[in-house]
Amino acid sequence: MSMTSSQSVSTLAPADGARPPSLSRWLQHNQHKLVLPGLFLVALLIFAFSAPGFFSLDNQLNVSRQSVYLMLVALAQLIVLVGGGIDLSVGTIVALSSISASLTMSGLYQNGEGSAEWAIAMGTGAALLVGAVVGLLNGIGTAVLRIPSFMMTLGMSSVVFGVALYLSGGVPIYGLPQEFGQAFGYGYFLGIPSPVLVVLLAIAAVYVLLEWTRYGRHLYAIGGNPRAATLSGVRTERATIMAFVLSGVLSALSGVLLTARLGTGEASIGTTFPLESIAACVIAGAALTGGVGRTLAVVAGTFLIVMVQNGMNLMQIGAYAQTMVVGALLIFAMAFSKK
């Protein structure tokens, strides 16, 4: 009888190697997955009690509009990060694209050279071309000249900012067609704000590019192990250059939409975008070492940052303190996002 009892106990008791993991072990193993939802929960709880009107429909629509510009830059940053690089020039690309679009539009429109639609099309094309050229230079410097992307884009950001100041003289550029702001700043299409519609199309394009195309798979492979990707037949230099070009174009698109919103071209816009775009990607789980990052998660990370800034505005917290909070979020995400 005692032997039977002993055998039944031994069959019920789990072996040492089969013990269920404790809660602390589970949290430690999955903490990188909990950073974003955890920050969302904390932010919502804080603003629910401290920010009047935070959950109103008008305010949430305002958050959606405000997130457009940073979201485009965060998507640009994601493409480069997935490939194992980093782009610190995204903010100055936004500024230079704003200046380029404004100078082109105001020049054509004020001189009567074509319609307002023609001036808008040419200005937008000039801005996107500027972003592509800067991205191309970043890509060549990183992939061909083997300059670390951190140093290459840091140096390029200084060059681009200097060019923006030289072209604008350090003053805002006016004289843009009213149709520009009406269409891309405050306009609606099918009941959706035009900037929101543009960013939705950009999100879909980046999602398809990274998740469903051969180029996306190659980019993840390059970020994960560049040497292995090269030995597997991936043309790493071309893929890296293309990543920076796409980053430049998306950043320039953000500059165009921001110019339409402001009604002027300015060299001072976009200064906080490098930090905020990196923070949005890291909070969303993207790795600074490359090979990791998902589009929809970065969308959520961007929305979190803009939501936090909006909540702090409602709480009447100053811009300097807001910059400190974004930096703290980045440090927190880096500390707890490791597997």
C-alpha positions as CSV (number, residue, x, y, z in Angstrom):
1,M,0.0,0.0,0.0
2,S,2.8,2.4,0.9
3,M,4.6,1.6,-2.4
4,T,1.4,2.4,-4.4
5,S,1.0,5.6,-2.6
6,S,4.6,6.5,-3.2
7,Q,4.4,5.7,-6.9
8,S,1.2,7.9,-7.3
9,V,3.0,10.8,-5.5
10,S,6.0,10.5,-7.7
11,T,3.9,10.5,-10.9
12,L,2.1,13.7,-9.8
13,A,5.3,15.5,-8.8
14,P,6.9,17.3,-11.8
15,A,10.5,16.6,-12.7
16,D,13.0,19.3,-12.0
17,G,13.4,20.1,-15.7
18,A,9.6,20.3,-16.2
19,R,8.7,22.8,-13.5
20,P,6.3,25.5,-14.7
21,P,8.1,28.9,-14.9
22,S,7.5,31.4,-12.2
23,L,5.8,34.7,-12.8
24,S,9.1,36.6,-12.3
25,R,10.8,34.4,-14.9
26,W,8.0,34.8,-17.3
27,L,8.1,38.6,-16.9
28,Q,11.9,38.6,-17.4
29,H,11.6,36.6,-20.5
30,N,8.8,38.6,-22.0
31,Q,9.6,42.1,-20.7
32,H,10.5,43.3,-24.2
33,K,6.9,42.6,-25.3
34,L,5.4,44.4,-22.3
35,V,7.2,47.8,-22.7
36,L,4.8,49.3,-25.2
37,P,1.5,48.2,-23.7
38,G,2.8,49.0,-20.2
39,L,3.7,52.5,-21.2
40,F,0.3,53.0,-22.9
41,L,-1.5,51.8,-19.7
42,V,0.5,54.1,-17.4
43,A,0.0,57.1,-19.7
44,L,-3.7,56.5,-20.0
45,L,-4.1,56.3,-16.2
46,I,-2.1,59.4,-15.6
47,F,-3.9,61.5,-18.2
48,A,-7.3,60.2,-17.2
49,F,-7.0,61.9,-13.9
50,S,-4.6,64.8,-14.7
51,A,-5.4,66.0,-18.2
52,P,-9.0,67.5,-18.6
53,G,-10.6,66.6,-21.9
54,F,-7.9,64.1,-22.9
55,F,-10.4,61.4,-23.9
56,S,-12.7,63.7,-25.8
57,L,-13.3,63.0,-29.5
58,D,-12.0,66.3,-30.6
59,N,-8.7,65.8,-28.7
60,Q,-8.2,62.3,-30.0
61,L,-8.7,63.6,-33.6
62,N,-6.2,66.3,-32.8
63,V,-3.7,63.6,-31.6
64,S,-4.3,61.7,-34.9
65,R,-3.5,64.8,-36.9
66,Q,-0.4,65.7,-34.8
67,S,1.0,62.2,-35.1
68,V,1.1,62.4,-38.9
69,Y,4.4,64.2,-39.2
70,L,6.4,62.2,-36.7
71,M,4.9,58.9,-37.9
72,L,6.3,59.4,-41.4
73,V,9.7,60.1,-40.0
74,A,9.4,57.1,-37.6
75,L,8.6,54.9,-40.6
76,A,11.7,56.3,-42.4
77,Q,13.8,55.6,-39.3
78,L,12.4,52.1,-39.1
79,I,13.5,51.2,-42.6
80,V,17.1,52.2,-41.8
81,L,17.1,50.6,-38.4
82,V,15.9,47.2,-39.8
83,G,18.9,47.3,-42.1
84,G,21.3,47.8,-39.3
85,G,21.8,51.6,-39.6
86,I,20.5,54.8,-38.1
87,D,19.5,58.1,-39.7
88,L,20.2,61.2,-37.6
89,S,19.5,63.5,-40.6
90,V,15.8,62.9,-40.8
91,G,15.1,66.2,-39.0
92,T,17.2,68.4,-41.2
93,I,15.7,66.6,-44.3
94,V,12.3,67.7,-43.1
95,A,13.6,71.3,-42.8
96,L,15.4,71.4,-46.2
97,S,12.4,69.8,-47.9
98,S,10.2,72.5,-46.4
99,I,12.5,75.2,-47.7
100,S,12.8,73.6,-51.1
101,A,9.0,73.2,-51.5
102,S,8.3,76.7,-50.3
103,L,10.9,78.4,-52.5
104,T,9.7,76.5,-55.6
105,M,6.0,77.1,-54.9
106,S,6.3,80.8,-54.0
107,G,8.6,81.4,-56.9
108,L,6.3,79.9,-59.5
109,Y,3.1,81.1,-58.0
110,Q,4.2,84.7,-57.3
111,N,5.7,85.0,-60.8
112,G,2.5,83.7,-62.4
113,E,4.3,80.8,-64.1
114,G,1.5,78.3,-64.2
115,S,-1.5,77.6,-62.0
116,A,-1.5,77.0,-58.2
117,E,-1.8,73.2,-58.9
118,W,1.3,73.3,-61.0
119,A,3.3,75.2,-58.4
120,I,2.2,72.7,-55.7
121,A,3.1,69.8,-57.9
122,M,6.6,71.2,-58.7
123,G,7.2,72.2,-55.1
124,T,6.3,68.8,-53.8
125,G,8.4,67.1,-56.5
126,A,11.4,69.4,-55.6
127,A,11.1,68.5,-51.9
128,L,10.9,64.7,-52.5
129,L,13.9,65.0,-54.9
130,V,15.9,66.7,-52.2
131,G,15.0,64.0,-49.7
132,A,16.0,61.3,-52.2
133,V,19.3,63.0,-52.9
134,V,20.2,63.4,-49.3
135,G,19.3,59.8,-48.6
136,L,21.4,58.7,-51.6
137,L,24.4,60.5,-50.2
138,N,23.8,58.9,-46.8
139,G,23.5,55.5,-48.4
140,I,26.7,55.9,-50.5
141,G,28.6,57.1,-47.5
142,T,27.4,54.2,-45.4
143,A,27.4,51.3,-47.8
144,V,30.2,52.2,-50.3
145,L,32.6,54.4,-48.2
146,R,32.0,52.3,-45.1
147,I,31.4,55.3,-42.9
148,P,29.3,54.3,-39.8
149,S,25.8,55.4,-40.4
150,F,25.8,57.3,-37.1
151,M,28.7,59.5,-38.1
152,M,27.6,59.8,-41.8
153,T,24.1,61.0,-41.0
154,L,25.3,63.1,-38.1
155,G,27.7,65.0,-40.4
156,M,25.1,65.1,-43.2
157,S,22.5,66.6,-40.8
158,S,24.9,69.5,-40.2
159,V,25.5,70.0,-43.9
160,V,21.8,69.9,-44.8
161,F,20.9,72.3,-42.0
162,G,23.5,74.7,-43.2
163,V,22.0,74.5,-46.7
164,A,18.5,75.1,-45.4
165,L,19.7,78.2,-43.5
166,Y,21.6,79.5,-46.5
167,L,18.6,79.1,-48.9
168,S,16.1,80.6,-46.5
169,G,18.4,83.3,-45.0
170,G,17.2,82.0,-41.6
171,V,13.7,83.5,-42.1
172,P,10.3,81.9,-42.9
173,I,9.3,81.7,-46.5
174,Y,5.8,83.0,-47.4
175,G,3.8,83.4,-50.5
176,L,2.6,79.8,-50.9
177,P,-0.7,79.1,-52.7
178,Q,-3.7,79.0,-50.4
179,E,-4.8,75.8,-52.2
180,F,-1.7,74.0,-50.8
181,G,-2.8,74.5,-47.2
182,Q,-6.4,73.8,-48.0
183,A,-5.6,70.5,-49.7
184,F,-2.7,69.1,-47.6
185,G,-2.9,71.0,-44.4
186,Y,-6.5,71.2,-43.4
187,G,-8.4,69.5,-46.2
188,Y,-10.5,66.3,-46.2
189,F,-10.9,63.5,-48.7
190,L,-13.7,61.0,-48.3
191,G,-14.3,62.4,-44.8
192,I,-10.7,61.7,-43.8
193,P,-8.2,64.5,-43.1
194,S,-5.8,64.7,-46.0
195,P,-2.6,64.3,-43.9
196,V,-4.1,61.3,-42.1
197,L,-4.9,59.7,-45.5
198,V,-1.4,60.3,-46.7
199,V,0.1,58.7,-43.6
200,L,-2.3,55.7,-43.9
201,L,-1.1,55.1,-47.4
202,A,2.5,55.4,-46.2
203,I,1.9,52.9,-43.4
204,A,0.4,50.4,-45.9
205,A,3.3,50.8,-48.3
206,V,6.0,50.4,-45.6
207,Y,4.2,47.4,-44.2
208,V,4.0,45.7,-47.6
209,L,7.6,46.6,-48.3
210,L,9.0,45.1,-45.1
211,E,6.6,42.2,-44.6
212,W,5.8,40.9,-48.0
213,T,8.6,41.7,-50.4
214,R,11.9,40.2,-51.2
215,Y,13.6,43.5,-50.5
216,G,12.1,43.5,-47.0
217,R,13.4,40.0,-46.3
218,H,16.8,41.1,-47.5
219,L,16.8,44.2,-45.3
220,Y,16.0,42.1,-42.2
221,A,18.8,39.7,-43.2
222,I,21.3,42.5,-43.6
223,G,20.4,43.9,-40.2
224,G,20.6,40.5,-38.5
225,N,23.9,39.4,-40.0
226,P,25.4,41.5,-42.9
227,R,28.1,38.9,-43.6
228,A,25.7,36.0,-43.8
229,A,23.4,38.1,-46.0
230,T,26.3,38.8,-48.4
231,L,27.3,35.1,-48.5
232,S,23.6,34.3,-49.3
233,G,23.7,36.5,-52.4
234,V,22.0,39.6,-51.0
235,R,23.3,42.8,-52.6
236,T,23.8,44.5,-49.3
237,E,25.2,47.8,-50.7
238,R,22.3,48.4,-53.0
239,A,19.7,47.4,-50.3
240,T,21.4,49.8,-47.8
241,I,21.5,52.7,-50.2
242,M,17.8,52.1,-51.1
243,A,16.9,52.1,-47.4
244,F,18.4,55.6,-46.9
245,V,16.8,56.9,-50.1
246,L,13.4,55.7,-48.8
247,S,14.1,57.3,-45.5
248,G,14.9,60.6,-47.2
249,V,11.7,60.5,-49.3
250,L,9.5,59.7,-46.3
251,S,11.1,62.5,-44.3
252,A,10.7,64.9,-47.1
253,L,7.0,64.0,-47.4
254,S,6.7,64.8,-43.7
255,G,8.3,68.2,-44.4
256,V,5.8,68.9,-47.2
257,L,2.8,68.1,-45.1
258,L,4.2,70.1,-42.2
259,T,4.8,73.1,-44.5
260,A,1.1,72.9,-45.7
261,R,0.0,72.9,-42.0
262,L,2.1,75.9,-41.1
263,G,1.6,77.8,-44.3
264,T,5.3,78.7,-44.4
265,G,8.7,77.1,-45.1
266,E,11.0,77.1,-42.1
267,A,14.5,75.8,-41.5
268,S,13.8,75.3,-37.8
269,I,11.2,72.6,-38.1
270,G,12.0,69.0,-37.4
271,T,14.7,69.6,-34.9
272,T,13.2,67.1,-32.4
273,F,12.4,64.4,-35.0
274,P,15.7,62.4,-34.8
275,L,15.3,61.7,-31.0
276,E,11.5,61.2,-31.2
277,S,11.7,58.9,-34.2
278,I,14.3,56.7,-32.6
279,A,12.3,56.7,-29.4
280,A,9.2,55.6,-31.3
281,C,11.0,52.7,-32.9
282,V,12.8,51.5,-29.8
283,I,9.6,51.7,-27.7
284,A,8.0,49.6,-30.3
285,G,10.7,46.9,-30.0
286,A,13.0,47.8,-32.9
287,A,16.6,47.0,-32.2
288,L,19.4,49.6,-32.8
289,T,21.6,46.7,-33.9
290,G,19.3,45.9,-36.8
291,G,17.1,43.0,-38.0
292,V,14.2,43.6,-35.6
293,G,11.2,45.9,-35.9
294,R,7.6,45.9,-37.1
295,T,5.7,48.6,-38.9
296,L,2.4,48.4,-36.9
297,A,4.3,48.4,-33.6
298,V,6.2,51.6,-34.7
299,V,2.8,53.2,-35.5
300,A,1.7,52.4,-32.0
301,G,5.0,53.7,-30.5
302,T,4.6,57.0,-32.5
303,F,1.1,57.4,-31.3
304,L,2.2,56.9,-27.7
305,I,4.8,59.6,-27.9
306,V,2.4,62.1,-29.5
307,M,-0.3,61.1,-27.0
308,V,2.1,61.8,-24.1
309,Q,3.0,65.2,-25.6
310,N,-0.6,66.0,-26.1
311,G,-1.4,65.0,-22.5
312,M,1.4,67.1,-21.1
313,N,0.1,70.1,-23.2
314,L,-3.3,69.7,-21.5
315,M,-1.5,69.6,-18.2
316,Q,0.3,72.8,-19.2
317,I,3.7,71.2,-18.9
318,G,6.4,73.2,-20.8
319,A,8.2,72.2,-23.9
320,Y,11.6,71.7,-22.1
321,A,10.0,69.2,-19.7
322,Q,8.4,67.4,-22.6
323,T,11.8,66.9,-24.2
324,M,13.1,65.5,-21.0
325,V,10.2,63.0,-20.8
326,V,10.7,61.8,-24.3
327,G,14.4,61.2,-23.5
328,A,13.4,59.3,-20.4
329,L,11.0,57.2,-22.3
330,L,13.8,56.3,-24.7
331,I,16.1,55.3,-21.8
332,F,13.4,53.3,-20.2
333,A,12.6,51.4,-23.4
334,M,16.2,50.6,-24.0
335,A,16.6,49.3,-20.4
336,F,13.6,47.0,-20.6
337,S,13.4,46.0,-24.2
338,K,16.2,43.4,-24.1
339,K,15.2,39.8,-24.4
